[in-house]
């Protein structure tokens, strides 16, 4: 990597950037439903949903979430399970739990709406630097610059900053630049414009530099191929885990258990199971995991379906086995609230996406199998 270089800002360059980017945004911004709202609560929900989730998915899910929880009081008064169910399929469920906790914190403190001050927002559960700046600027017009992945990409190219984007020094440099460029009278629009530019034109692999409103002063474009920026260490290989889980039947009912609140996918329901150990067969892993989580010994297993699923930092293959429960009642050994429920009740519980895909296959196949004669299989 070459020595870090950045193109300096000057007042004229800042004025051009503000004028040209806002003109472009006014003419070309996407018509997204939350952009028509001035309700700070609705804007907050959209910003939380948009983190790590595709815009088109949020476009579909945001109205339904607001219909279910139309205001701060409705969200605060709901149970965590109701909120997780409404969030099902959006992923990163910790966002939903923090959204719920922040609403409860505000309502319990006597607030009817979100505070306008960025620092007051930062004090709420789930409000990091990005969320606080986004809500403060878009909902309340506060001069707070947002910095997300799109903004880092746009500004490292604009400055021709080839420093390691994962280091604190480069992050601070980009954050300072974002604040210096911010159009104070249109802070919310400016923040959305920079993110819009990164999402639609200044993309990672095929930027449309010829259409970019910042091209005149883009030092990265002037220096050569802008796709070399931002600079960061090579990504490590993504780990993969085989997960063995049991579709444990008893009298036509299926065993589910809730994941512990402090872990990955906390508060969601799943079929008991876990990672296969090195050298262990899937069948042995399924039998061990069900017993370790619920205390039940399972019998008469048959493979049902295998489902591939990717998370942000690892991938899994979920291997499900139809099996029958031995004697005794399930216990909350390494899970919470294990229970047998009817197949028709499964829709009432929030499940991780991989488990929900398995449920869809299960229900399409008619529910409980006859383990004496064959199981339901998926491809």
C-alpha positions as CSV (number, residue, x, y, z in Angstrom):
1,X,0.0,0.0,0.0
2,X,1.3,3.5,-0.8
3,X,1.7,6.2,1.8
4,X,-1.6,7.7,2.9
5,X,-2.7,10.7,0.9
6,X,-5.7,12.9,1.1
7,X,-6.8,15.8,-1.1
8,X,-7.4,18.9,1.1
9,X,-10.7,20.6,1.4
10,X,-11.2,24.3,0.8
11,X,-14.3,26.5,1.1
12,X,-14.9,26.6,-2.7
13,X,-14.7,22.8,-2.9
14,X,-17.0,22.4,0.1
15,X,-19.6,24.8,-1.5
16,X,-19.5,22.9,-4.8
17,X,-19.9,19.6,-3.1
18,X,-23.0,20.8,-1.2
19,X,-24.6,22.5,-4.2
20,X,-24.0,19.7,-6.7
21,X,-24.8,16.8,-4.5
22,X,-28.1,18.3,-3.1
23,X,-29.2,19.2,-6.7
24,X,-28.5,15.7,-7.8
25,X,-30.4,14.2,-4.8
26,X,-33.4,16.4,-5.4
27,X,-33.6,15.3,-9.0
28,X,-32.6,11.6,-8.7
29,X,-33.4,10.3,-5.1
30,X,-35.3,7.1,-4.9
31,X,-39.0,7.3,-3.9
32,X,-38.8,5.5,-0.5
33,X,-41.9,5.6,1.8
34,X,-40.0,6.8,4.9
35,X,-38.8,9.8,3.0
36,X,-42.4,11.1,3.0
37,X,-42.7,10.9,6.8
38,X,-41.8,13.7,9.2
39,X,-42.6,11.5,12.2
40,X,-39.4,10.9,14.2
41,X,-40.6,7.5,15.4
42,X,-41.3,6.3,11.9
43,X,-37.9,7.6,10.7
44,X,-36.2,5.9,13.6
45,X,-37.8,2.6,12.7
46,X,-36.7,2.9,9.1
47,X,-33.1,3.7,10.0
48,X,-32.9,0.7,12.3
49,X,-34.4,-1.6,9.7
50,X,-32.0,-0.3,7.0
51,X,-28.9,-1.3,8.9
52,X,-27.7,-4.6,7.4
53,X,-31.0,-5.1,5.4
54,X,-31.7,-4.4,1.7
55,X,-33.7,-1.3,0.9
56,X,-36.3,-3.3,-1.1
57,X,-36.9,-5.6,1.9
58,X,-37.4,-2.6,4.2
59,X,-39.7,-0.9,1.7
60,X,-41.9,-4.0,2.0
61,X,-41.6,-4.5,5.8
62,X,-41.6,-0.9,7.2
63,X,-45.3,-0.2,6.6
64,X,-46.4,-3.5,8.2
65,X,-44.3,-2.9,11.3
66,X,-45.7,0.6,11.7
67,X,-49.3,-0.7,11.2
68,X,-48.6,-3.2,14.0
69,X,-46.8,-0.6,16.3
70,X,-47.9,2.8,15.1
71,X,-46.2,4.9,17.8
72,X,-43.8,4.8,20.7
73,X,-46.5,3.8,23.2
74,X,-47.6,0.9,21.1
75,X,-44.1,-0.4,20.7
76,X,-43.3,0.0,24.4
77,X,-46.5,-1.8,25.4
78,X,-45.9,-4.8,23.2
79,X,-44.1,-8.0,24.5
80,X,-40.7,-8.8,23.2
81,X,-42.1,-11.9,21.5
82,X,-44.6,-9.7,19.6
83,X,-41.8,-7.4,18.4
84,X,-39.6,-10.3,17.4
85,X,-42.4,-11.9,15.5
86,X,-43.0,-8.6,13.6
87,X,-39.3,-8.5,12.9
88,X,-39.1,-12.1,11.7
89,X,-37.1,-12.4,8.5
90,X,-35.3,-9.1,8.8
91,X,-32.4,-10.6,10.6
92,X,-30.0,-9.0,13.1
93,X,-32.7,-9.4,15.8
94,X,-30.7,-7.6,18.4
95,X,-31.8,-4.4,16.5
96,X,-35.5,-5.3,17.3
97,X,-34.7,-5.9,21.0
98,X,-32.9,-2.6,21.3
99,X,-35.7,-0.8,19.5
100,X,-38.2,-2.3,22.0
101,X,-36.0,-1.4,25.0
102,X,-35.5,2.2,23.8
103,X,-39.2,2.6,23.4
104,X,-39.8,1.2,26.9
105,X,-37.1,3.5,28.4
106,X,-38.7,6.6,26.8
107,X,-42.3,5.7,27.8
108,X,-41.3,4.7,31.3
109,X,-39.6,8.1,31.6
110,X,-42.7,9.9,30.6
111,X,-41.7,10.8,27.1
112,X,-44.3,10.8,24.3
113,X,-41.7,11.1,21.5
114,X,-38.0,10.8,20.7
115,X,-35.6,13.5,22.0
116,X,-34.2,15.8,19.3
117,X,-30.7,16.1,20.8
118,X,-28.1,13.7,19.5
119,X,-26.5,13.1,22.9
120,X,-29.8,12.4,24.5
121,X,-30.4,9.8,21.7
122,X,-27.0,8.3,22.3
123,X,-28.1,7.5,25.9
124,X,-30.9,5.2,24.7
125,X,-30.5,1.5,24.1
126,X,-29.3,0.6,20.6
127,X,-28.4,4.2,19.6
128,X,-24.8,4.2,18.4
129,X,-23.2,7.0,16.6
130,X,-24.8,6.3,13.2
131,X,-28.4,5.9,14.5
132,X,-28.2,8.9,16.7
133,X,-26.8,11.1,13.9
134,X,-29.3,9.8,11.3
135,X,-32.4,10.4,13.5
136,X,-31.1,13.7,14.8
137,X,-30.5,15.0,11.3
138,X,-33.3,13.5,9.3
139,X,-36.1,13.8,11.9
140,X,-35.0,17.0,13.6
141,X,-32.7,18.8,11.2
142,X,-29.7,18.7,13.6
143,X,-26.3,19.3,12.0
144,X,-24.9,15.8,12.7
145,X,-23.1,13.9,9.9
146,X,-23.7,10.2,9.5
147,X,-21.0,7.8,8.5
148,X,-21.9,4.3,7.2
149,X,-20.3,2.0,4.7
150,X,-21.6,4.0,1.8
151,X,-20.2,7.2,3.2
152,X,-16.8,5.7,3.9
153,X,-16.6,4.6,0.3
154,X,-17.8,7.9,-1.2
155,X,-15.5,10.0,0.9
156,X,-12.3,7.9,0.7
157,X,-12.7,8.2,-3.1
158,X,-13.5,11.9,-2.9
159,X,-10.4,12.5,-0.8
160,X,-8.2,9.8,-2.5
161,X,-7.6,8.6,1.0
162,X,-5.8,5.3,0.7
163,X,-5.3,4.7,4.5
164,X,-6.6,1.5,6.1
165,X,-10.3,2.1,6.6
166,X,-10.4,-0.2,9.6
167,X,-8.0,2.0,11.6
168,X,-9.2,4.6,14.1
169,X,-7.1,7.3,12.5
170,X,-8.7,6.9,9.1
171,X,-12.2,6.5,10.5
172,X,-11.8,9.8,12.4
173,X,-10.5,11.5,9.3
174,X,-13.5,10.4,7.3
175,X,-15.9,11.4,10.1
176,X,-14.3,14.8,10.3
177,X,-14.6,15.2,6.5
178,X,-18.3,14.2,6.6
179,X,-19.0,16.8,9.3
180,X,-17.1,19.5,7.4
181,X,-19.0,18.8,4.2
182,X,-22.4,18.6,5.9
183,X,-24.9,21.2,4.6
184,X,-26.2,22.6,7.9
185,X,-29.5,23.9,6.6
186,X,-30.3,20.6,5.0
187,X,-28.5,18.2,7.2
188,X,-30.9,15.3,6.9
189,X,-31.1,15.6,3.1
190,X,-27.3,15.9,2.9
191,X,-26.8,12.7,4.9
192,X,-29.3,10.8,2.8
193,X,-27.7,12.2,-0.4
194,X,-24.2,10.9,0.5
195,X,-25.7,7.5,1.3
196,X,-27.8,7.5,-1.8
197,X,-24.7,8.3,-3.9
198,X,-22.9,5.4,-2.4
199,X,-25.8,3.0,-2.9
200,X,-26.6,4.0,-6.5
201,X,-23.6,5.5,-8.3
202,X,-20.4,5.2,-6.2
203,X,-20.8,1.5,-5.9
204,X,-18.0,-0.9,-4.8
205,X,-17.2,-2.6,-8.2
206,X,-18.7,-0.6,-11.1
207,X,-19.1,3.0,-10.1
208,X,-20.8,5.3,-12.6
209,X,-18.4,8.1,-12.3
210,X,-19.6,9.8,-15.4
211,X,-23.0,10.5,-13.7
212,X,-21.5,11.5,-10.3
213,X,-22.3,15.0,-9.1
214,X,-18.9,15.1,-7.2
215,X,-16.8,14.0,-10.2
216,X,-15.2,17.5,-10.7
217,X,-13.5,17.4,-7.3
218,X,-13.1,13.6,-6.8
219,X,-9.4,13.1,-6.2
220,X,-9.7,9.4,-6.3
221,X,-11.2,9.5,-9.9
222,X,-8.5,12.0,-10.9
223,X,-5.7,9.7,-9.5
224,X,-6.9,6.6,-11.3
225,X,-9.2,3.7,-10.8
226,X,-11.4,4.6,-7.8
227,X,-12.5,1.0,-7.1
228,X,-9.1,0.5,-5.3
229,X,-10.7,2.6,-2.5
230,X,-11.5,2.2,0.3
231,X,-8.5,0.2,1.4
232,X,-8.9,-2.5,4.0
233,X,-7.2,-5.8,4.9
234,X,-8.0,-8.8,2.9
235,X,-11.1,-10.6,4.2
236,X,-10.5,-13.9,6.0
237,X,-12.2,-17.0,4.8
238,X,-15.8,-17.3,6.1
239,X,-16.2,-20.1,8.6
240,X,-18.8,-22.8,8.0
241,X,-20.6,-24.9,10.6
242,X,-22.7,-27.9,10.3
243,X,-25.7,-27.6,12.6
244,X,-27.6,-30.8,13.5
245,X,-31.1,-30.3,15.0
246,X,-34.1,-32.4,15.8
247,X,-37.7,-32.2,14.6
248,X,-38.7,-34.0,17.8
249,X,-42.3,-35.3,17.7
250,X,-44.6,-36.5,20.4
251,X,-48.3,-37.3,19.8
252,X,-48.3,-35.2,16.6
253,X,-46.8,-32.2,18.4
254,X,-43.4,-30.7,17.7
255,X,-40.7,-29.7,20.3
256,X,-39.4,-26.1,20.1
257,X,-37.3,-24.1,22.5
258,X,-36.4,-20.4,22.9
259,X,-32.8,-19.3,22.5
260,X,-31.3,-17.5,25.5
261,X,-31.7,-13.7,25.3
262,X,-28.0,-12.9,25.6
263,X,-26.8,-14.9,22.6
264,X,-27.0,-14.9,18.8
265,X,-30.7,-14.7,17.7
266,X,-31.6,-14.3,21.4
267,X,-35.3,-14.6,22.2
268,X,-36.2,-16.5,19.0
269,X,-37.5,-20.0,18.9
270,X,-35.9,-22.9,17.2
271,X,-35.7,-26.7,16.9
272,X,-33.2,-27.9,19.5
273,X,-29.7,-28.6,18.1
274,X,-26.3,-27.2,17.6
275,X,-22.8,-27.4,16.0
276,X,-21.4,-30.8,15.0
277,X,-18.1,-31.4,16.7
278,X,-15.0,-32.4,14.8
279,X,-15.1,-36.1,13.8
280,X,-18.8,-36.4,15.0
281,X,-21.5,-37.7,12.8
282,X,-24.6,-35.6,12.2
283,X,-26.8,-38.2,13.8
284,X,-24.6,-38.3,17.0
285,X,-24.5,-34.5,17.1
286,X,-28.3,-34.3,16.8
287,X,-28.8,-36.8,19.6
288,X,-26.2,-35.1,21.9
289,X,-27.5,-31.5,21.2
290,X,-31.1,-32.3,21.9
291,X,-30.2,-34.0,25.2
292,X,-27.8,-31.2,26.3
293,X,-30.4,-28.5,25.6
294,X,-33.6,-30.2,26.8
295,X,-32.6,-33.3,28.7
296,X,-34.7,-35.5,26.3
297,X,-33.4,-38.7,24.7
298,X,-34.7,-38.9,21.2
299,X,-35.3,-42.1,19.2
300,X,-36.1,-43.3,15.6
301,X,-34.4,-40.5,13.7
302,X,-34.6,-40.0,9.9
303,X,-33.0,-37.2,7.9
304,X,-35.5,-34.5,6.8
305,X,-33.8,-31.6,5.1
306,X,-30.6,-29.7,4.9
307,X,-30.6,-25.9,4.5
308,X,-27.7,-23.6,3.7
309,X,-27.8,-20.1,5.3
310,X,-25.4,-17.2,5.6
311,X,-24.9,-14.8,8.5
312,X,-22.7,-11.8,8.5
313,X,-19.5,-13.6,9.6
314,X,-20.1,-17.3,9.1
315,X,-22.2,-19.8,7.1
316,X,-24.1,-22.8,8.3
317,X,-25.8,-25.9,6.9
318,X,-28.8,-26.8,9.1
319,X,-29.4,-30.5,9.0
320,X,-32.8,-31.5,10.4
321,X,-33.8,-35.0,11.5
322,X,-37.3,-36.2,12.2
323,X,-37.2,-38.1,15.5
324,X,-39.5,-39.1,18.4
325,X,-39.1,-38.1,22.0
326,X,-38.3,-40.6,24.7
327,X,-40.1,-40.5,28.1
328,X,-40.1,-37.4,30.3
329,X,-40.7,-33.7,29.9
330,X,-38.3,-31.3,28.2
331,X,-36.2,-29.2,30.6
332,X,-34.7,-25.8,30.1
333,X,-31.1,-27.1,30.5
334,X,-29.3,-25.0,27.8
335,X,-32.4,-23.2,26.4
336,X,-35.5,-21.4,27.6
337,X,-39.0,-22.7,27.9
338,X,-38.9,-25.9,25.7
339,X,-42.4,-27.0,24.8
340,X,-44.4,-29.3,22.5
341,X,-46.8,-27.4,20.2
342,X,-49.1,-28.3,17.3
343,X,-47.9,-27.6,13.8
344,X,-50.8,-25.1,13.4
345,X,-49.3,-23.0,16.2
346,X,-45.9,-22.6,14.6
347,X,-46.9,-19.5,12.8
348,X,-47.4,-17.7,16.2
349,X,-43.7,-18.0,17.2
350,X,-40.7,-15.9,15.8
351,X,-38.1,-18.2,14.3
352,X,-34.7,-17.5,12.6
353,X,-34.9,-17.6,8.8
354,X,-33.2,-21.0,8.4
355,X,-35.7,-22.6,10.8
356,X,-38.6,-20.8,9.1
357,X,-37.5,-22.2,5.7
358,X,-37.5,-25.6,7.3
359,X,-41.0,-25.0,8.6
360,X,-42.3,-24.0,5.2
361,X,-41.0,-27.4,3.8
362,X,-42.4,-29.2,6.8
363,X,-45.9,-27.7,6.5
364,X,-45.9,-28.2,2.7
365,X,-45.2,-31.9,3.4
366,X,-48.1,-32.4,5.7
367,X,-46.6,-32.1,9.2
368,X,-45.7,-35.1,11.4
369,X,-44.2,-38.0,9.5
370,X,-44.8,-41.7,10.0
371,X,-41.3,-42.6,11.2
372,X,-42.2,-46.2,10.7
373,X,-42.7,-45.7,7.0
374,X,-40.9,-42.6,5.9
375,X,-40.2,-39.0,6.6
376,X,-40.8,-35.7,4.8
377,X,-37.8,-34.8,2.6
378,X,-36.7,-31.6,1.1
379,X,-34.0,-30.9,-1.5
